[in-house]
Amino acid sequence: MDKLLVTGPSHLKGQVVVSCAKNATLPILAASLLFDQEIHLKDVPKLNDVHTILKLLQSMGVTSQEKGDILSLNASSVPNLVADYALVKTMRASVLVLGPLLARFGKAKVSLPGGCAIGARPVDIHLTNLEKMGAKIEIDKGYILASCERLKGASLTLSFPSVGATENLMMAAVFAEGLTVIENAAREPEITDLAQFLRSMGVELKGEGTSRIEIQGVERNFRFHQKSPYRPIGDRIEAATYIIAGLMTQSEVEVQGFAPWTLEAVLETLEKMGARFKRLENGVIVFPAAKLKGVVIETAPFPGFPTDVQAQMMALMCICDGQSIITEQIFENRFMHVPELIRMGCKITLKGNAALIEGTPSLSAAPVMCTDLRASAALVLAALKAEGTSDIQRIYHLDRGYENLELKLQKLGAKIERVRG
């Protein structure tokens, strides 16, 4: 099993380009099930989660071929409508095959999903709204059994702006009869990207980026089209991680390959702490900051502060002046990185869904263990600041969502290496 050895304190300098977003790529890959023709995607990131969903699609009969930076997928023949537990258990996004399978084929058997152990994240919002579209849903032996003659367009109001539910319902609506309206829809940039991909294939929809999305269903014999390979958006969460790395190491770093507006809540929070940036068309330059001050934040759906940057922000808060407070409003179990950060000298106290952080001028290296994807990034960030060599284990969590993290940090000047543990 691989691990990372990180020797700090580091000083970084240079440019880093983020990969295409994992959270945008996964639903687009699932959407390939909608089309009976070959589709082409550009610059799909080489991540464990991407590999998992490709294996899942291949198990259903979807063929794939990679040539250079183009990934081609062909779902003209999908003889197997079962998403097996063996694959779904490792990644929650696997449930996204439910909507397109049900819409196109009228039937699906999908295992209840797994993934990072950061909270229950129930699929109830997905299922209750699919039922409103005419699906018959049963849960049997850990599987979702769904069937329909044809889904019907409906007015759906989500009880919470769930990203996954919004994506599943958008894809399900493609072949639904009539108009589907999703109210209280998630507004994340990854939702917008899925909408733009579907539109590029000929689907008629509008409202992405707002809380109301409308999708006009088409007949199952509709001829979709794709003029050119589609490239998912840059990964805003990866971008935030490198921006915070620059701030933690008092370094000038240019982070390229993402749209700054997708990360505005994070950038504004960092500016309140004393950080300085130059916003570019496709990235930002972060400048060294002598000392940052503590701040109070709470996670929220987009355009609020993203829960996927909470752990990385906590690592930064640990070396700021004064006290900071993070209230986690999205997932009930997303502070598993706290004991590991404390091992490195961080001063953190948990009170329910809030973390109180007292800034300290220095951190110390320690052996630590990754517990989930974003927690892993927080430990790497802390290790860049800490005195000595930190031994970071169970980095398979990290590999789910960061492409070549250690290589990109090495290029910036970090002393980091991957070794067999």
N, C-alpha and C positions, 0 to 999 in steps of 0.2 A: 504494500500500500504506500502511495506517495505521500510525502510531506514537504513542507517548505522550511528552509532555514533562512531567516532574515536577520541581518546584522545592522544595528543602528548605533547612533543616530545617523540618518541619511540626509544628503543634500541632493535634490533633484534639479534637473534643468533640461529643457528641450521640448519637443512636440510629441504628443501621443494622439493617435487616431482611434476612436472607439469603433467597435464592430456594430453590425446591425443588431437591433434590439431583440433579445430573446423573447420578450413578452409581446412583441409584434410579430415575430417570425412564427411562433407556435400556432396561433390561430389561423394564419395564412396557410400554413402547411395543412392544418385540419380542413380548411376550406377547399383544398384540392379534391376532396371527395365529392364536391358538388358537380364537377365537370367531367363529361365523358370524352374529353380531349386532353392532349398534352398541354401543360402549362409550364412556364419558365420563370424561375426566380434567380435573382442576382445577389452574390455576396452573402449567401446564407451562412451564419456563423457556425463554426465547428465546436459545438458544445454538447455536453452529455445529454441535456434535455432535448436538443434537436435530434441527436442520434436516437434517443428513445422514441420520439414520436414518428420518426422515419421507419424504425423497426415496426412500430404499431401499424402504420399505413401499409407497409410491405406485407405484414401478416394477413391483411385483408385482401391483398391482391394488387395494390398500387405498385407500379414499377417506377424506379427512379434511376437517373443517370446523371453523373456529375462530369462536366467537361469544362475545365478552366474554372472561371468564377460563376458559371451558370449551372443551376440544378434544375433538371427537367423531371416532372412528375406526370404519370399517366394513370388516371383512375377510370379508364373506359370500361375495365372489367373489375368488379369488386364482388367476388363470389362469397366472401366471408364477412358477415355483418356483425361479428363479435369482437369487442375490444377486451382481450383477456386480462385477467387479474395479474398475471406474471409480468406484464408490461405496464399496466395502468398503476399498479401499486407504488411505483417509484416516482410518479410525476402527476400532480394534480391536473395539469393542463390537458391530460389525455381525455378528460370528460368532454372536451370540445369536439370530439368526433360525433357526439350524440346528435347535435342539431343537424349537421349536413347529412348523416346517414338516414335519419328519420325523414328529412325533407325529400331526399332524392329517391330513396328505396322504400319508404313507408314502414321501416322496421329497423330496430337496433337492439343489441344486447351489449351493454357497457358496464364493466366492473366499477363499483364505487371507487373513487380515486384516492391516491396517497400523495406523497411529496414531503416537503419540509414540515416538521412537527411544531408548527407555530400557532396552531389553533384548529378548531373544528372545521371551519369553512364549509358549512353544509351546502349541499346542492339543491336544497328545497326550492330556491328561487328559480333555478333552471326548470325543475320538474313541474311546479305548479303553473308556470306560464306556458310550458309546452302543452299541458292539459287544457289550458284555455284556448289553445290553437287546435284542439281536437284530438290530441294524442291520448292513447290509453297507456298508463304508466303503472308498472308493478315493480316492487323490490323483492327479489327472490334469491336467497343464498349469496348475498353480497353483490348481486348484479341488478342493474336497471334494465328492465324489459320494457321497451317502448314500441308502439305500433300505431298505425293510422292508415286510412284509405288515402287521404290527402289532407295535409294541414290546411287550416283556414286562417286567413288574415284576421287579426283581432287587435283590440286596443288593450295593451298590457301596461300595468303600472307596477314597477319593481318596488318591493318593500325596502330595498337598500340598493344603491347604485353599484351593483356587483359588476366587475369587469368581465369575469367569465360568463355570467348569465347573459349580459348584454351581447357578448360575442356569439354565444350559442344561439340566442334568439334571432340575431341578425342573420346568421347562416340558415337557420330553420325557415326564416321568412322568405328566402329566395324562391322556393317552389310553392309557397303557400298561396292559396286562392285569394286574390284580392290584396288589400293594403294591410300591412301590419304596422302598428304604431307602438313604439316602446317609450313610455314615460318614466321619468326618474332614471334615465339611462346613464350609465357611466360615461364620463367625459374625457377619460384619459387619452393621450396622444396615440396610444396603441389601438384604441377603438377607431379613431380617425383613420389610422393607417389601414386597418381591415376594411373600412368603408371605401377607401380610395382603391384598394386592390379589387374589391368586388365591382366597383364602378368601372375599373379598367377592363373587366371581363364582360361588361355590358349590363350589369345589374343596375336598376333604377332605384336610387335611394337618396335621401337628403337628411340633414340635421345633425350629422356626426360632429362631435365637439360641443354639442348642446345637450340638454337633458331630455330632448324629444327627437327620436330618430324614426323616420318613415321609410319603409321598404315596400316596393311594389313587387308582388310575386309574379313569376313567369311560369309558363307551361313547361312540363318536363322535357318536351322536345325542342325547347328554345335553343338557338344556336349561339353559344357564347363566342367571344373573340378576344384575342390578346395580341396587340400590335407589337409589343416589345417586352422583354423580361422585366418583371417587377422587382424593385429593390426595397426591402423594408427600411423603416426609418432607423437612424442611429440610436444607440442605447443610452438614454438619458441617465439611467442608474449607474452604468459604467462610467459615464462622464462625471457624475457627481463624486464617484469614488476617487477618480484621479484629481479632481479639483480639491477635494479634502486632503488628499495626499500632499499636494503642493502647499496647502496651508499648514499642515501638521509639521512639515519639514522646512517651513519658511523659505520656500523655493518659488521661482518663476517657472510656470509650466503652461504651455499652450495645449488645450484640449480641443481636438478637432473631430468633426464627423457627426455632430448633432445640432439640433436647432435650440438655441438658448431659451426660447419661449416655453419649451417643454419642461424646463427646470427652473422656472422663474421663482416659485415659492422657496426653493432651496437657495438660490442666488440672493434673494431679498433677505432671507434669514441670515446668511453669512455676512452680508453687508451690514446688517444691524450689529453683528459681532465685531465689526471693524475690518472685514476683508475688502480687498479692492480687486475689481475685474475690469477687463475691456471686453465688451460683448462684440463678437464678430458675426458675420452672416451665418457661419456654419461651425461655431464654437466659441470659446472664451479663452482669454489669457488671464491667469490668476497670478497676482504679484505677491511677493513676500510681505507678510504682516508681522511686525515686531511682537505684538501681543493682542490676542483676541479676548473679548469679554463674554461672560456667560449670557445665556438667553433662555427664554421660556417658549417652548413649542408644543404643539400637539399634532399628531398625524391625522390626516383627513383625506377623503377621496379628492382626486384632481378637480380644481386647481389648488387644493391645499397641499400641505407638506406630505410627501409620499412616505408611506410606511417602509418602503424598500430602501430608504436612505436613513432611517432612524438609527440603525446600529452604527453606521459610519459616522453620523453626526455625533453620536454619543462618544465615540473615540476622540473626536476633536474637542468636545466639551471637557473631556477629562484633563486637558492641558491648558484650558482657558483661565483667565482671571475670574474669580468669584464663583457663584453658584449658578447652575443651569437646571432646568426641569424639563423632562420629556414626559408627555402623557400619550400613551399608545391607545388610540381609539379604534383601530381596525382589527387587530388580532389580539387575543387574550393571553397568548403565551409567547410573546416575541421579545422577551428579555433574557433568553437563555445564554446570551453572550456575556451577561454581567459578571457571573462568577469568574469567567476566564479573564476579563479585563481587570478585575480586582487582583488576580494573580500577578498582573503586570504593574501593580501599584496604583491603579485607578481607585478613586474614592466615590463609591456609588452606593446609594441606599434605595431599596425598593419599597414602595408603599402602594399596594394594589396595582393599578395599571399606570402608575407614575414612577419615574426614576429621578432621584435627586442626585445631582453630580456636583462634587466640590473639586474645583480645578487644582491641579498640582503641577509644579514646574517641570518635573521629570518623571519618566517611566523606566521600568527595569525589565530586561528580557526575562522570559520564563517559558517553560514548556506549556503549551495550551492546546485545546482541542476544539475543532470546529463543530458547531451544532446545527447550523443551517446555512443557507447560501449567503445571506447578507451579513450574518454574524461572522462568517469566515473573512469577509472583506474588512470588517471592523478590526479583527485581530491582526491582519496584515498591516493596516494603517497604524495601529498602536505599535507594532514591531518596528516600523520605519522610524519611529520617534524614540524608542526605548534604547537604553544603553546595553550593549551586549548582543548575543545571538539568541533569538527566539526560535523555538522548535514548534512549528504549527502542524498539527496532525489532523487526519481525516479530511484532507482537502478535496476529496471527491465532491463534497458539498460545493466548494468554490468552482469546480469544473462544470457544474450545472449551468452557470450563468456568466462566467468570465472567460473569454477566449484569449489564451496566451498572456495571462496576467503577469506572470513572472518575467516573461520576455519583454513585455512593454515597460515594466518597471526597471528592468536591467538597462534598457535603452535610455531611460531617464537618469541612470546613474545609481540606482539602488543596488545594494548588496543582498541579492536574493537568489536562491537556487532551489530547484526541485530535486529531491533525492528519494531513493527508495527507503521507506521507513522500516 
